[in-house]
Amino acid sequence: MTTLVLASASPARKRLLTHAGITPLIRVSDVDERAIEHSLPNATPAELCLELARAKAHAVAKEFASVHDTIVIGCDSILDVDGVAFGKPEDAAVAKSRWQQMSGRAGILRTGHWVIRGTDELGEVASTTVVHGVMTDAEIDAYIATGEPLQVAGGFTLDGLGAPFVERIEGDPSNVIGLSLPLLRTMLSRLGVAWPSLW
């Protein structure tokens, strides 16, 4: 039987897979994201999220090297605003500054996906355009006070308290939540794994 391992601490990613009929084994990588970001100062947001996803998948795959038919999935999401990568805000002041910058504007949520099955591996980036509503400073302050924006890439959610502030999206909604289910299905197919076999 195939074991699917999610190399992520994100409850939203786990929830996406679970709701799609797959119960992943969770293993959080010990990857130092800040160190990788600093080592790639000229990387585009797409390149950066893909490298972070690769590093997470590889770190966890070591643990399962001797386990038969294991699939390891690493993901990392970044909000691309005019070519600048917005990961998780470092603190409330950064979150507020970002929300003031994003208010009424569009950004591209990019999620790097890295899938390892035995000696085979694939990497892809999914991109979804997110259009934010215009927020008042009071709304921004109240949202930041919940703590939610400090836990997620870009400082917002589509499946939580941030949802009312997202006017629309163009592309895959699951990608904005943290993992593109259609892209993952395609990647697994390329590795010889049919999605229904994981149900």
N, C-alpha and C positions, 0 to 999 in steps of 0.2 A: 504494500500500500504506500502511496506517495505521501510524504510529510511536507507540508508547506510551512516554512518558517518566515515570519515577518520580523525583519531586523529593525524594529522601531518601537519607541515607547508611546507613540501616538494612539490614544484611545479612539480617535476618529478613524484612523486607518483600520484598526482592528474591527471597529463597528461596520465599516464599509464592506469588508470581506465577510464578516459574519452574516450581515443582512443579505449578501449575495450567495449565501449557502456554503461558505467555506469557513471552517474553524481553524485559524492559524495557530501555530505554536509561536509564542512571543519570546524573542531574545533581543535584548537591547544591546547595541554595540557600545564599545568604550571609545569610539572615535572622538577625537578632539576637533570639533567643527571649526572653532576659531583658528586653530593652527592651520587647518587646510585652507580656510579663507585667506589667511595672511600669506600663505605660500603661493597663492594664485592671484596676485594683485591686479593682473590685467585680464582675468577671465570674464567672459560675459556671464550674465545671470544664468543662461542655459548651460554653459560649460561648468559653472560652479555647482549648480544643483545636481548635475549628472556625476561630477567627481565625488561629491559628498555621498550620493546614493551608492556609487561603486565602492567607496571606502567602507561604508556601513555593511554592505552585503559581504564583502571580503572578510571583514573582521569577524562576522558571525559564522560565515561558511567554514572557517577553520575548525570550529567546534563540531561540525557535522561531516567532516571529511570522510569518516569511516562509516557513516550511516547510509544504508542503501536507499536510493531514490528519494533524495531530499532536494527540495527547491527552496532557495533562500532569496528573499525579496528585500532589497534595500531601496528606500525612497527618501527624497529630500525636496522640500518645497521652498520656493523663493518668489516674492512678488517683484516683478520687473517693472519699475517706473522710470520711463525714459532711459532705459539702459542701466539703471542703478539697481543693485540687488538689495531688497529689503527682506531680511530674515526675521527672526524673533527680535522684537525691540529689547534693548538692554535694560531699559527702565521706563518709568512712566513718562518722563520728560521726552524721551526719544519717541515713545508711542504717540504722544500728543502732537509732536512736531510732524510725524509721518501722517497722522490722520488729517492735520490741517493741510498738508500738502496733497493728500489724496482726495479730499472732499470735493465732490462734483467732477472727478476725473476718472479716467480709465487707466488700469494697469494690467499687466499680463501675469497671471499666476502660472509659474512654470514648476513642474514636478519632474525631477529626475527619477527614473526607474532603472534598477539594475537587478537582473535575475540570473541566478547561478544554479545550474543543474549538473552535478558531476563536474566534468571538465568543460562543459559548454556554458557560455554566458552571453548575455545581451544587455545593451544599454540603450535607452530611449528617453526623450523628453516630451512630455505632454504640455501643451500651452492653451490656456483659456483666458479670454479677455474678461475682466471684471470692471464694471462701471459702478463707481461709488456714488451714493447720494450726497447732496449737500448737507453737512452737519453743522449744528451750532456748537459753539465752544462748550456750552452746558451739556449737550449730548455727548461730546467727545470726552469731557471730564467724567461724566457718569459712567460711560462705557469703560474707560480706563480704570475707574475705581473698582469695577467688578473683578479685575485681574485677568480676565480672559485674553485681552490683546497681548499680554506679555508672554503667553504660552504658545503662540502660533505664528507661523511665517506670515509676514506682511502685517501682523497685528490685527487680523480680523478673521471671523469665521462665517461660513455660509450655513452651517448647521447648528448654530448656537445664538448667543446674544447679539452677534454682529449682523445676523441675517437681515434685519429691517433696514440696515444702512447700505445694502447692496441693491442697486436699482435693477441691474440686469447682468447677465453673463452671455458671452458668445463662445460656445464650445461645450466641452464635457463638464457637467456639474460635479461629478465625483472627483475630478482632478482638483477642483478648488477645495474640496474637503481633505485632500491629501494623497489620493491614489487614483489614477485613471483606470477604472475597471475595464473599459473597452480596450485600452492600450495593453493592459496586463493580459487580457484574454488572448490578444494577438501575439504578444511575446511568448506566452506559454505554448501557443499552438506551434510557433516556429521552433520551439524546443521539444516538440513531440508530445505535448500534454494537452488533452482536450479538457476544456473548462468543466463540463458536466462530470468528468471523472473525479473531480475534487469535492463534489457534493457529498 
